[in-house]
Amino acid sequence: MPETLDNLLAETRDRLKAAGIESAALDARHLVSGLLELALAALVTRGREPVSDEDAARIRAAVERRAAHEPVYRILGEREFSGLKLKLSKETLEPRPDTETMVECLIPHARRIALKKGSCRIVDLGTGTGAICLALLDAVLDARGLGTDISEDALATACENARRNGLAGRFETLRSNWLEAVNGRFDIIVSNPPYIRSNVIPDLEPEVKFHDPAAALDGGEDGLNAYRAIASDAGRHLEPDGVIGLEIGFDQKQAVTALFEAHGFHMLYAAKDLGGNDRVLVFEHDPAAPRV
Ligand SMILES: C[S@@+](CC[C@H](N)C(=O)[O-])C[C@H]1O[C@@H](n2cnc3c(N)ncnc32)[C@H](O)[C@@H]1O
């Protein structure tokens, strides 16, 4: 007798619970629905339907990976971000729901600039899957984006994600160490750089430290290396009425603001993430500072 969807879902939940996975019930639903390409609601409405032996074997293999603390979306190979389906690869960070805060903060600026100038040029430094830049391009039709990264694997994945989401015509990539290889000025400079202090990385949960790439996490001794590099070059690449959006760690608002103020920027506002932590800072040129 083949398994039913109900039985397989319960077996998955119990196996994950036994492996100490706190979100066992939720993960079981996402894994099973993702692997069978079913909507979450179908798990309820189609619970009595049989699952083929082949699909049951695929699910059981995936459950063992989750039991060993591989994140659900790494196993599925893709995740949703701001309504886009993004493929993940070895050297890309899994985009986080908190980063959607950045997209929401920057959409009004991109629209304002596109309305005024007829277009809006965006550069996303450390683009990873392309998440931030592609979500902005999806929301603002007159915007064009450049995604940069130090990782060739990430750039290839970002290009593939642009193609999958019908945004390839307005998205380009460039391998660059922050702004080193970037030419010209942009209306929006955005980055979610690595910002975790090196000595904290061994204490992160296994889902993060063993599965997100180190280059996407490690911000150096004080977590601020990338902000220093970006702050020192950003003035040469920002249009006069442009903005810079930066994702930060929950305790980095003061330090990152001081760094950017020292380079002639002024903080327009800070936004909190879904958990109430400071997560996004938006800067503009300080009108009183000399232009570079
Ligand atoms: C925290 S991840 C953010 C990825 C993506 N923007 C997002 O929000 O999901 C940081 C990204 O910065 C890239 N990166 C690390 N060092 C870099 C460098 N020196 N220059 C450019 N990008 C770098 C990593 O490869 C990674 O893709």
Ligand as a Chemical Component Dictionary entry (heavy atoms), coordinates in Angstrom:
data_LIG
# 
_chem_comp.id                   LIG 
_chem_comp.type                 NON-POLYMER 
_chem_comp.pdbx_formal_charge   0 
_chem_comp.three_letter_code    LIG 
# 
loop_
_chem_comp_atom.comp_id 
_chem_comp_atom.atom_id 
_chem_comp_atom.alt_atom_id 
_chem_comp_atom.type_symbol 
_chem_comp_atom.charge 
_chem_comp_atom.model_Cartn_x 
_chem_comp_atom.model_Cartn_y 
_chem_comp_atom.model_Cartn_z 
_chem_comp_atom.pdbx_ordinal 
LIG C1  C1  C 0  25.019 39.046 3.650  1  
LIG S1  S1  S 1  25.284 38.496 1.991  2  
LIG C2  C2  C 0  23.961 39.378 1.167  3  
LIG C3  C3  C 0  23.463 38.728 -0.073 4  
LIG C4  C4  C 0  22.212 39.410 -0.677 5  
LIG N1  N1  N 0  22.481 40.792 -1.005 6  
LIG C5  C5  C 0  21.038 39.338 0.288  7  
LIG O1  O1  O 0  20.703 40.350 0.888  8  
LIG O2  O2  O -1 20.470 38.253 0.443  9  
LIG C6  C6  C 0  26.745 39.404 1.548  10 
LIG C7  C7  C 0  27.244 39.241 0.128  11 
LIG O3  O3  O 0  28.445 40.006 -0.005 12 
LIG C8  C8  C 0  29.359 39.285 -0.820 13 
LIG N2  N2  N 0  30.726 39.756 -0.516 14 
LIG C9  C9  C 0  31.546 39.377 0.490  15 
LIG N3  N3  N 0  32.715 40.036 0.423  16 
LIG C10 C10 C 0  32.627 40.868 -0.654 17 
LIG C11 C11 C 0  33.520 41.810 -1.239 18 
LIG N4  N4  N 0  34.737 42.016 -0.727 19 
LIG N5  N5  N 0  33.102 42.503 -2.313 20 
LIG C12 C12 C 0  31.860 42.275 -2.840 21 
LIG N6  N6  N 0  30.972 41.396 -2.331 22 
LIG C13 C13 C 0  31.360 40.687 -1.250 23 
LIG C14 C14 C 0  29.122 37.828 -0.454 24 
LIG O4  O4  O 0  29.598 36.957 -1.459 25 
LIG C15 C15 C 0  27.592 37.824 -0.279 26 
LIG O5  O5  O 0  26.955 37.520 -1.495 27 
# 
loop_
_chem_comp_bond.comp_id 
_chem_comp_bond.atom_id_1 
_chem_comp_bond.atom_id_2 
_chem_comp_bond.value_order 
_chem_comp_bond.pdbx_ordinal 
LIG C1  S1  SING 1  
LIG S1  C2  SING 2  
LIG S1  C6  SING 3  
LIG C2  C3  SING 4  
LIG C3  C4  SING 5  
LIG C4  N1  SING 6  
LIG C4  C5  SING 7  
LIG C5  O1  DOUB 8  
LIG C5  O2  SING 9  
LIG C6  C7  SING 10 
LIG C7  O3  SING 11 
LIG C7  C15 SING 12 
LIG O3  C8  SING 13 
LIG C8  N2  SING 14 
LIG C8  C14 SING 15 
LIG N2  C9  SING 16 
LIG N2  C13 SING 17 
LIG C9  N3  DOUB 18 
LIG N3  C10 SING 19 
LIG C10 C11 SING 20 
LIG C10 C13 DOUB 21 
LIG C11 N4  SING 22 
LIG C11 N5  DOUB 23 
LIG N5  C12 SING 24 
LIG C12 N6  DOUB 25 
LIG N6  C13 SING 26 
LIG C14 O4  SING 27 
LIG C14 C15 SING 28 
LIG C15 O5  SING 29 
# 
